[in-house]
Amino acid sequence: MRTQVCIIGGGPSGLLLSQLLHRKGIDTVVLERHSREHVLSRIRAGVLEWGTVELLREAGVGERMDREGLPHLGVNLALQNRAFRIDFQKLVGKKVMVYGQTEVTHDLYAARDAIGGKVICEAEGVTLHDLDTDAPFVTFVKDGSEQRIDADYVVGCDGFHGVSRRSIPADTLREYEKVYPFGWLGVLSRTPPVHDELIYANHPRGFALCSMRNRNLSRYYIQVPLDTKLEDWPDEAFWEELKRRIPTDAAERLVTGPSIEKSIAPLRSYVAEPMRWGRLMLCGDAAHIVPPTGAKGLNLAASDVHYAYHALADHYLEGDDEGLERYSERALARVWKAMRFSWSFTMLMHRFPDQSPFEQRMQEAELEVLESSRAAQTVMAENYVGLPY
């Protein structure tokens, strides 16, 4: 099999890049090691920066998002059960869109199917070859038979545990990481959201977040120790703890119900450099992981896709290779700024096991500055809605 761009990973970043390139007449094949059903069953974040919204529209997959998504003009921060609001529209004239990552992936698969896009699921043993030459190729096993794809370029959208990043030589790859000493216990419930915008809460008992997927599907989180087990948190205990940590008025109107999904996610910050080696480019979690505070994971993947898409389109349509040569530099410049925001917001909103009384008061003072300073709120709003590409 021959293609111009072989994309490793059939999640939202790989599918989005494939869809964008197709609309420019550039041929792609997407390889995904899991089944489509598995990919579509993953529960992920649902806050889209406006740049991501516009990129999905450019890919021709924005119709359902525009119809069903929930534009948010601000966000709420809480300190010891009292909330204040950051008004994105007033401060920076922008907003975000709440629309689940699973729904984005559904829309992208539907778009690829509609035009006969080549997405090969359950591709096992994917291996990348000759990436430092002008003739890279990929081998994999499908239905017990080894197959080969020759390509001009390979784009790794296969996540943190995928094969793409590991294909960069160890003496070239540089890795930066911070592991946080807690996780998020998340519950998904078929209940109306407690508020029409997100609530991030700093509380002496730990962080909490009130979020949503749609008007009848809510997503809530509480900070827990890393050794927490799901069986230690029956639904009733989760709801009671959530009420203790969120603003008092929100706790009083919270609608509870049976959890339809419950999980614990560890938190880490991670960046791999470079994001291009030879004919390989990395996108999304293959190159970086952010803590979910600030909702940057999918949005950073989308910004990588933006740079990769324009670089490849300029190469094939204009004969201009500057975007390819500078892909890693441009992508990483935005990655590190988003990483800074996610790290600082995580440090601000969570309670750390070794946190001193002084450090706790510094968190509270920082939140009080955010509440009273338009300048501080503007910086947060600029970062939350998404920095320009």
MOZI-V527974 format. One record per backbone hydrogen bond with DSSP energy under -1.0 kcal/mol. NH is the residue of the N-H (numbers start at 1). CO is the residue of the C=O. If there is no record, write none. Layout:
nh=[NH | NH]
co=[CO | CO]
//
This chain:
nh=[3 | 5 | 6 | 7 | 8 | 9 | 15 | 16 | 17 | 18 | 19 | 20 | 21 | 22 | 23 | 24 | 25 | 26 | 29 | 30 | 31 | 32 | 39 | 40 | 48 | 50 | 53 | 54 | 55 | 56 | 57 | 58 | 59 | 60 | 61 | 66 | 67 | 68 | 69 | 70 | 72 | 75 | 76 | 77 | 78 | 79 | 80 | 84 | 86 | 88 | 88 | 89 | 91 | 92 | 93 | 96 | 97 | 98 | 99 | 101 | 104 | 105 | 106 | 107 | 108 | 109 | 110 | 111 | 112 | 113 | 114 | 115 | 116 | 117 | 120 | 122 | 123 | 124 | 127 | 129 | 133 | 137 | 138 | 139 | 140 | 141 | 142 | 145 | 147 | 149 | 150 | 151 | 152 | 153 | 154 | 155 | 156 | 157 | 162 | 167 | 168 | 172 | 173 | 174 | 176 | 178 | 180 | 183 | 184 | 185 | 186 | 187 | 188 | 189 | 191 | 199 | 200 | 201 | 202 | 206 | 208 | 209 | 210 | 211 | 213 | 214 | 217 | 218 | 219 | 220 | 221 | 222 | 223 | 224 | 228 | 232 | 233 | 238 | 239 | 240 | 241 | 242 | 243 | 244 | 245 | 246 | 248 | 251 | 252 | 260 | 263 | 265 | 267 | 269 | 270 | 271 | 272 | 273 | 277 | 279 | 280 | 281 | 282 | 283 | 286 | 287 | 288 | 289 | 295 | 300 | 301 | 302 | 303 | 304 | 305 | 306 | 307 | 308 | 309 | 310 | 311 | 312 | 313 | 314 | 315 | 316 | 317 | 318 | 320 | 325 | 326 | 330 | 331 | 332 | 333 | 334 | 335 | 336 | 338 | 339 | 340 | 341 | 342 | 343 | 344 | 345 | 346 | 347 | 348 | 349 | 350 | 355 | 360 | 361 | 362 | 363 | 364 | 365 | 366 | 367 | 368 | 369 | 370 | 371 | 372 | 373 | 377 | 378 | 379 | 380 | 381 | 382 | 383 | 384 | 385]
co=[150 | 27 | 153 | 29 | 155 | 31 | 11 | 12 | 13 | 14 | 15 | 16 | 17 | 18 | 19 | 21 | 22 | 21 | 5 | 118 | 7 | 120 | 35 | 36 | 97 | 385 | 49 | 50 | 51 | 52 | 53 | 54 | 55 | 57 | 56 | 62 | 63 | 64 | 65 | 98 | 96 | 86 | 198 | 84 | 200 | 82 | 202 | 77 | 75 | 73 | 86 | 73 | 87 | 88 | 88 | 72 | 48 | 70 | 46 | 45 | 100 | 101 | 102 | 103 | 104 | 105 | 106 | 107 | 108 | 109 | 110 | 111 | 113 | 112 | 30 | 34 | 32 | 141 | 139 | 137 | 130 | 129 | 149 | 127 | 147 | 124 | 145 | 142 | 140 | 138 | 1 | 136 | 4 | 4 | 279 | 6 | 281 | 8 | 159 | 164 | 165 | 169 | 169 | 273 | 271 | 269 | 267 | 224 | 265 | 222 | 263 | 220 | 261 | 218 | 189 | 210 | 76 | 208 | 78 | 203 | 201 | 221 | 199 | 219 | 217 | 217 | 214 | 189 | 211 | 187 | 209 | 185 | 207 | 183 | 225 | 229 | 230 | 234 | 235 | 236 | 237 | 238 | 239 | 240 | 241 | 242 | 81 | 247 | 248 | 188 | 186 | 184 | 182 | 178 | 289 | 176 | 287 | 174 | 280 | 131 | 277 | 154 | 275 | 156 | 283 | 284 | 284 | 270 | 292 | 296 | 297 | 298 | 299 | 300 | 301 | 302 | 303 | 304 | 305 | 306 | 307 | 308 | 309 | 310 | 311 | 312 | 313 | 314 | 314 | 321 | 322 | 326 | 327 | 328 | 329 | 330 | 331 | 332 | 334 | 335 | 336 | 337 | 338 | 339 | 340 | 341 | 342 | 343 | 344 | 345 | 346 | 352 | 356 | 357 | 358 | 359 | 360 | 361 | 362 | 363 | 364 | 365 | 366 | 367 | 368 | 369 | 373 | 374 | 375 | 376 | 377 | 378 | 379 | 380 | 381]
//
